[in-house]
């Protein structure tokens, strides 16, 4: 009888079957049963420690909405020195870049021409006064002649023509008096004008402030009301011309009118170009009512003290402008909020379970969202660890207080893990 051939794989299966049967027999002898098997993977997962998340506790507070806006500095007062008379500059009486006071002499213009005009006007006055005296004497003489001719013409002692000529000459002398008076008035006006011009020959500072570079030197010819000679700027206080979109201003106005927030009248903080904060706070003066057609922006005017002269006209700065205060708002780290059609935070309950809560965001402050609706005091909000809990399929979590520097401390490790994952993916 031929024996059937058995493959090596068949031998292995048979041996395994026999082995299992033998093991069952051993368990029967020793009293062991199938319930004493090693723990399964499912049991291991159930005994794994719960996920740990970092949380903050919601606490309402008064939060001020602030806008970081661009601004240009401008001198609070500015005066350009322009001559009122034409002439040659004889002297410059100030040091460029120095502080000058109102009324301080700055330039002296040659007065020769205007002194000559004054002398001429004075001479014309004397001539007109002499003409007036002569005209009055002639008038009196001619009046006497008319008075003498009046009874004679009635008596036909003289002709009517002689009488009429005497009356006409009287009127001429009265006209000469009027002309002499006009010449006197003109001469006096010329004298006044010459004196004023002489006064304008000395240019004084109209305001106190810092004077810049002189645009003319001694010997230069300047033209009345045309030549710009120098500029004075008053640097304490300084003005800030702040620009903000008209839409933002309108939105803020609606919020305040609806009672959703309160107007904040706090000081304005100035951030200089080097990132430092100017020690003096500014105060808002007014909001311009005209919108720039090109940019759609409004200009806000503020004033700031500049006792040391550190701020200069034309300097670009940033201004932190407080605009509205919310008395019962919450500051929540940005990483704790999932943005979308609805903004969501995850809230942990006392039993460790967690669930989403929709919230309303109205702005941000530094790295935190400002939330006005959706939260209640005492809610425990997950800031970090939610993703890990989700990967573990956790239904409950343990909590620990969130520290703001955790992300900074963990950032290098996170970068290393990401780089390691990228290398593994490439390999």
C-alpha positions as CSV (number, residue, x, y, z in Angstrom):
1,X,0.0,0.0,0.0
2,X,1.3,3.4,-1.0
3,X,1.6,6.1,1.6
4,X,0.2,9.5,0.8
5,X,2.8,12.3,0.4
6,X,2.5,15.1,2.9
7,X,4.0,18.5,2.3
8,X,6.2,20.3,4.8
9,X,3.4,22.9,5.3
10,X,1.0,20.2,6.2
11,X,3.4,18.8,8.7
12,X,3.7,22.2,10.4
13,X,-0.1,22.5,10.6
14,X,-0.5,19.1,12.1
15,X,2.2,19.7,14.6
16,X,0.6,23.0,15.6
17,X,-2.8,21.2,16.1
18,X,-1.2,18.6,18.3
19,X,0.6,21.2,20.3
20,X,-2.6,23.1,21.0
21,X,-4.4,19.9,22.0
22,X,-1.6,19.1,24.3
23,X,-1.8,22.5,25.9
24,X,-5.5,22.2,26.5
25,X,-4.8,18.9,28.2
26,X,-2.2,20.5,30.4
27,X,-4.6,23.2,31.4
28,X,-7.2,20.7,32.3
29,X,-4.7,18.9,34.6
30,X,-3.4,22.1,36.2
31,X,-6.9,23.6,36.6
32,X,-6.2,26.6,34.2
33,X,-9.0,27.8,31.8
34,X,-9.3,30.2,28.9
35,X,-10.3,33.1,31.1
36,X,-6.7,33.3,32.4
37,X,-5.4,34.5,29.0
38,X,-3.1,37.5,28.8
39,X,-4.7,41.0,28.5
40,X,-5.8,42.0,25.0
41,X,-4.9,45.2,23.3
42,X,-8.4,46.6,23.9
43,X,-7.9,46.2,27.7
44,X,-4.6,47.9,27.5
45,X,-6.2,50.9,25.8
46,X,-8.8,51.1,28.5
47,X,-6.2,51.2,31.2
48,X,-4.0,53.9,29.4
49,X,-3.8,57.2,31.2
50,X,-6.2,59.9,30.0
51,X,-5.1,62.8,27.8
52,X,-3.9,65.9,29.6
53,X,-4.9,69.4,28.3
54,X,-3.9,72.9,29.3
55,X,-6.8,75.1,30.2
56,X,-7.6,78.7,31.3
57,X,-10.6,79.7,33.5
58,X,-12.8,82.3,31.9
59,X,-12.9,85.5,33.9
60,X,-14.8,88.6,32.7
61,X,-13.1,91.9,32.7
62,X,-13.3,95.4,31.2
63,X,-11.5,95.2,27.9
64,X,-10.6,98.3,25.8
65,X,-10.5,98.0,22.1
66,X,-7.4,99.8,20.8
67,X,-6.4,100.6,17.2
68,X,-2.7,100.9,16.2
69,X,-2.9,103.6,13.6
70,X,-0.2,105.5,11.5
71,X,0.4,109.2,12.2
72,X,2.7,112.0,11.2
73,X,4.0,114.6,13.6
74,X,3.4,118.3,12.9
75,X,4.4,121.5,14.6
76,X,1.6,123.0,16.6
77,X,2.4,126.4,15.2
78,X,4.4,127.3,12.1
79,X,5.3,130.6,10.5
80,X,7.2,131.3,7.3
81,X,9.3,134.5,7.4
82,X,8.4,136.5,4.3
83,X,9.4,140.2,3.8
84,X,6.7,142.9,3.5
85,X,9.0,145.2,1.6
86,X,11.5,144.6,-1.2
87,X,15.1,145.4,-0.7
88,X,18.7,144.2,0.1
89,X,19.2,142.1,3.3
90,X,21.7,143.9,5.4
91,X,21.9,141.6,8.5
92,X,20.8,138.2,9.7
93,X,20.3,138.5,13.5
94,X,19.7,134.9,14.6
95,X,21.6,131.6,14.8
96,X,20.2,128.9,12.6
97,X,18.5,126.1,14.5
98,X,18.1,128.1,17.7
99,X,15.1,128.9,19.8
100,X,13.7,132.3,19.2
101,X,11.0,134.2,21.0
102,X,8.1,136.2,19.6
103,X,9.2,139.7,18.6
104,X,12.9,138.8,18.4
105,X,14.7,140.6,15.5
106,X,15.6,138.2,12.7
107,X,16.6,140.3,9.6
108,X,17.4,143.9,8.7
109,X,16.6,145.1,5.2
110,X,18.3,148.2,3.8
111,X,16.2,151.3,4.6
112,X,17.8,153.9,2.2
113,X,15.0,153.8,-0.4
114,X,12.3,154.1,2.2
115,X,14.0,156.9,4.1
116,X,14.2,158.8,0.9
117,X,10.5,158.1,0.3
118,X,9.8,159.4,3.8
119,X,11.7,162.7,3.2
120,X,9.9,163.1,-0.1
121,X,6.5,162.6,1.5
122,X,7.4,165.1,4.2
123,X,8.5,167.7,1.6
124,X,5.3,167.2,-0.3
125,X,3.4,167.8,2.9
126,X,5.0,171.1,3.5
127,X,4.4,172.1,-0.1
128,X,0.8,171.1,0.1
129,X,0.4,173.0,3.3
130,X,1.9,176.1,1.7
131,X,-0.4,175.8,-1.3
132,X,-3.3,175.6,1.1
133,X,-2.3,178.8,2.8
134,X,-2.0,180.6,-0.5
135,X,-5.3,179.2,-1.7
136,X,-7.0,180.4,1.4
137,X,-5.5,183.9,1.0
138,X,-6.6,184.1,-2.6
139,X,-10.1,182.9,-1.6
140,X,-10.4,185.5,1.1
141,X,-9.3,188.3,-1.4
142,X,-11.7,187.1,-4.1
143,X,-14.6,186.8,-1.6
144,X,-14.0,190.5,-0.6
145,X,-14.1,191.4,-4.3
146,X,-17.4,189.6,-4.8
147,X,-18.8,191.3,-1.7
148,X,-17.7,194.7,-3.0
149,X,-19.1,194.1,-6.5
150,X,-22.5,193.0,-5.3
151,X,-24.0,196.4,-4.6
152,X,-22.3,198.0,-7.5
153,X,-23.8,195.6,-10.0
154,X,-27.2,196.4,-8.6
155,X,-26.6,200.1,-9.1
156,X,-25.3,199.4,-12.6
157,X,-22.0,200.9,-11.5
158,X,-20.2,197.9,-13.0
159,X,-21.1,195.4,-15.6
160,X,-22.7,192.1,-14.9
161,X,-19.8,190.4,-16.6
162,X,-17.3,191.8,-14.1
163,X,-19.4,190.6,-11.2
164,X,-19.7,187.1,-12.7
165,X,-15.9,186.9,-13.3
166,X,-15.3,187.7,-9.6
167,X,-17.7,185.0,-8.5
168,X,-16.0,182.5,-10.8
169,X,-12.6,183.4,-9.4
170,X,-13.9,182.8,-5.9
171,X,-15.0,179.3,-6.9
172,X,-11.6,178.6,-8.4
173,X,-9.8,179.6,-5.2
174,X,-12.2,177.4,-3.2
175,X,-11.2,174.5,-5.5
176,X,-7.6,175.3,-5.0
177,X,-8.1,175.0,-1.2
178,X,-9.8,171.6,-1.7
179,X,-6.9,170.5,-3.9
180,X,-4.4,171.6,-1.4
181,X,-6.2,169.7,1.4
182,X,-6.1,166.6,-0.8
183,X,-2.4,167.1,-1.4
184,X,-1.9,167.4,2.3
185,X,-3.8,164.2,2.9
186,X,-1.8,162.4,0.3
187,X,1.5,163.6,1.7
188,X,0.5,162.4,5.2
189,X,-0.5,159.0,3.8
190,X,2.9,158.8,2.0
191,X,4.6,159.6,5.2
192,X,2.7,156.9,7.1
193,X,3.5,154.4,4.3
194,X,7.1,155.3,4.4
195,X,7.2,154.9,8.2
196,X,5.5,151.6,7.9
197,X,8.0,150.4,5.3
198,X,10.8,151.5,7.5
199,X,9.2,149.5,10.3
200,X,9.0,146.5,7.9
201,X,12.6,146.8,7.2
202,X,13.3,145.0,10.5
203,X,11.8,141.5,10.4
204,X,10.9,140.1,13.8
205,X,9.8,136.6,14.9
206,X,5.9,136.4,14.8
207,X,5.9,133.3,17.1
208,X,8.2,131.6,19.6
209,X,9.8,128.4,18.5
210,X,12.7,126.8,16.7
211,X,14.0,128.6,13.6
212,X,15.4,126.6,10.8
213,X,18.0,127.3,8.1
214,X,18.1,130.8,6.6
215,X,17.1,130.8,2.9
216,X,18.8,134.1,2.2
217,X,22.1,135.6,3.2
218,X,23.4,139.2,3.6
219,X,23.4,141.1,0.3
220,X,20.5,139.1,-1.2
221,X,17.6,140.9,-2.8
222,X,14.2,139.9,-1.4
223,X,10.8,140.6,-2.9
224,X,7.9,141.7,-0.8
225,X,5.4,138.9,0.0
226,X,7.3,136.5,-2.2
227,X,10.7,135.4,-0.9
228,X,10.7,132.8,1.9
229,X,13.5,133.7,4.2
230,X,13.2,131.2,7.1
231,X,10.7,129.1,9.0
232,X,9.8,129.0,12.7
233,X,8.1,125.9,14.2
234,X,6.7,125.6,17.7
235,X,7.6,122.1,18.8
236,X,6.0,122.0,22.2
237,X,3.3,120.8,22.1
238,X,3.3,118.8,18.8
239,X,0.3,117.7,16.7
240,X,-0.3,114.2,15.6
241,X,-2.2,113.7,12.3
242,X,-3.7,110.2,12.6
243,X,-5.4,108.4,9.7
244,X,-8.2,105.8,10.1
245,X,-10.6,104.4,7.6
246,X,-14.0,106.0,7.5
247,X,-15.6,102.6,7.7
248,X,-13.9,101.8,11.0
249,X,-15.0,105.2,12.5
250,X,-18.6,104.6,11.3
251,X,-18.6,101.1,12.8
252,X,-17.3,102.3,16.1
253,X,-19.9,105.1,16.2
254,X,-22.7,102.5,15.6
255,X,-21.3,100.3,18.4
256,X,-21.3,103.2,20.9
257,X,-24.7,104.4,19.9
258,X,-26.2,100.9,20.3
259,X,-24.8,100.7,23.8
260,X,-22.7,97.7,23.0
261,X,-19.6,99.4,24.4
262,X,-18.6,102.6,26.2
263,X,-16.5,105.4,24.7
264,X,-12.9,105.4,26.0
265,X,-11.3,108.8,26.6
266,X,-7.9,107.5,27.8
267,X,-4.6,108.8,26.6
268,X,-3.0,107.8,23.3
269,X,0.2,105.9,23.4
270,X,2.9,106.8,20.8
271,X,5.2,104.1,19.3
272,X,8.4,105.6,17.8
273,X,10.1,104.2,14.7
274,X,12.7,102.3,16.8
275,X,9.9,100.5,18.6
276,X,10.2,102.5,21.8
277,X,7.3,104.0,23.6
278,X,7.3,107.8,24.0
279,X,7.0,108.7,27.7
280,X,4.2,111.3,27.2
281,X,0.7,110.3,26.2
282,X,-1.3,112.3,23.6
283,X,-4.8,113.5,23.9
284,X,-7.4,113.5,21.1
285,X,-8.5,117.0,19.9
286,X,-11.0,116.3,17.1
287,X,-11.9,114.1,14.2
288,X,-12.0,115.7,10.8
289,X,-15.4,115.6,9.1
290,X,-14.0,115.3,5.5
291,X,-13.2,111.9,4.0
292,X,-10.2,111.7,1.7
293,X,-11.6,110.7,-1.7
294,X,-8.5,108.8,-2.7
295,X,-7.9,106.7,0.4
296,X,-11.3,106.7,2.1
297,X,-9.7,107.8,5.4
298,X,-10.4,110.3,8.1
299,X,-7.9,112.4,9.9
300,X,-7.8,112.5,13.7
301,X,-5.9,115.3,15.3
302,X,-4.1,114.7,18.7
303,X,-1.8,116.8,20.8
304,X,1.3,115.7,22.8
305,X,3.8,117.5,25.0
306,X,7.3,117.7,23.7
307,X,9.3,119.4,26.5
308,X,12.7,118.0,25.4
309,X,12.2,118.5,21.7
310,X,12.6,114.7,20.9
311,X,9.7,114.8,18.5
312,X,10.2,116.5,15.2
313,X,7.8,117.6,12.4
314,X,7.3,115.0,9.7
315,X,8.3,112.1,11.9
316,X,6.3,108.9,11.2
317,X,5.0,107.1,14.3
318,X,2.3,104.6,15.3
319,X,-0.4,105.7,17.8
320,X,-2.3,103.3,19.9
321,X,-5.8,104.8,20.1
322,X,-8.3,103.5,22.7
323,X,-11.7,103.6,21.1
324,X,-14.3,101.5,23.1
325,X,-14.5,99.6,26.4
326,X,-16.4,96.4,26.9
327,X,-17.2,96.0,30.6
328,X,-17.8,92.2,30.6
329,X,-15.6,90.7,28.0
330,X,-13.1,87.9,28.0
331,X,-9.5,87.7,26.7
332,X,-8.9,84.2,25.3
333,X,-5.6,83.0,23.7
334,X,-5.9,82.8,20.0
335,X,-4.9,79.1,19.8
336,X,-7.8,78.2,22.0
337,X,-10.3,79.4,19.4
338,X,-11.2,77.5,16.2
339,X,-12.1,80.1,13.5
340,X,-14.8,79.4,10.9
341,X,-18.4,80.3,10.1
342,X,-18.8,79.9,13.9
343,X,-16.0,80.6,16.2
344,X,-15.6,77.6,18.7
345,X,-13.9,77.0,22.0
346,X,-13.7,73.6,23.8
347,X,-15.0,73.7,27.4
348,X,-14.1,71.0,29.9
349,X,-16.8,70.0,32.4
350,X,-16.3,68.8,36.0
351,X,-16.4,65.1,35.0
352,X,-13.6,65.6,32.4
353,X,-15.8,65.6,29.4
354,X,-15.5,68.4,26.9
355,X,-17.7,70.0,24.3
356,X,-17.7,72.9,21.8
357,X,-19.1,76.3,22.7
358,X,-19.7,79.0,20.0
359,X,-18.4,82.5,20.9
360,X,-18.5,86.0,19.4
361,X,-15.2,87.7,18.7
362,X,-15.2,91.5,18.4
363,X,-11.4,92.1,18.1
364,X,-8.0,91.2,19.4
365,X,-5.5,92.4,21.9
366,X,-1.9,91.2,21.4
367,X,-2.2,87.4,21.0
368,X,-5.7,87.1,22.5
369,X,-9.2,87.3,21.1
370,X,-11.7,89.6,22.7
371,X,-14.9,87.7,23.2
372,X,-18.2,89.3,24.3
373,X,-20.8,86.5,23.9
374,X,-20.8,82.7,24.5
375,X,-18.7,82.4,27.6
376,X,-19.6,82.3,31.3
377,X,-17.4,83.0,34.3
378,X,-15.6,79.9,35.5
379,X,-15.7,78.0,32.2
380,X,-12.6,75.9,31.7
381,X,-11.4,76.4,28.2
382,X,-8.8,74.1,26.5
383,X,-5.8,76.0,25.1
384,X,-3.4,73.2,24.3
385,X,-3.6,69.4,24.1
386,X,-6.9,69.0,22.2
387,X,-5.3,67.6,19.1
388,X,-3.5,64.9,21.1
389,X,-6.7,64.0,23.0
390,X,-8.5,63.6,19.6
391,X,-5.8,61.3,18.3
392,X,-6.2,59.1,21.4
393,X,-9.9,59.1,21.0
394,X,-10.3,60.3,24.5
395,X,-13.8,61.0,25.8
396,X,-12.6,62.7,29.0
397,X,-9.4,64.6,29.8
398,X,-7.4,65.7,32.7
399,X,-6.6,69.4,33.0
400,X,-3.7,71.5,34.1
401,X,-3.3,75.3,34.1
402,X,-2.0,76.8,30.9
403,X,1.2,78.8,31.0
404,X,1.7,81.4,28.3
405,X,5.3,80.4,27.7
406,X,4.5,76.7,27.1
407,X,4.4,77.2,23.4
408,X,7.8,79.0,23.4
409,X,9.3,76.1,25.4
410,X,7.8,73.4,23.3
411,X,8.4,75.1,20.0
412,X,11.9,73.8,19.3
413,X,10.8,70.2,20.1
414,X,7.8,70.6,17.8
415,X,10.1,71.8,15.0
416,X,12.4,68.8,15.5
417,X,9.4,66.4,15.4
418,X,8.1,68.0,12.2
419,X,11.5,67.9,10.6
420,X,11.9,64.2,11.6
421,X,8.5,63.4,10.1
422,X,9.5,65.1,6.9
423,X,12.7,63.1,6.6
424,X,10.8,59.8,7.3
425,X,8.3,60.7,4.6
426,X,11.1,61.4,2.1
427,X,12.8,58.1,3.0
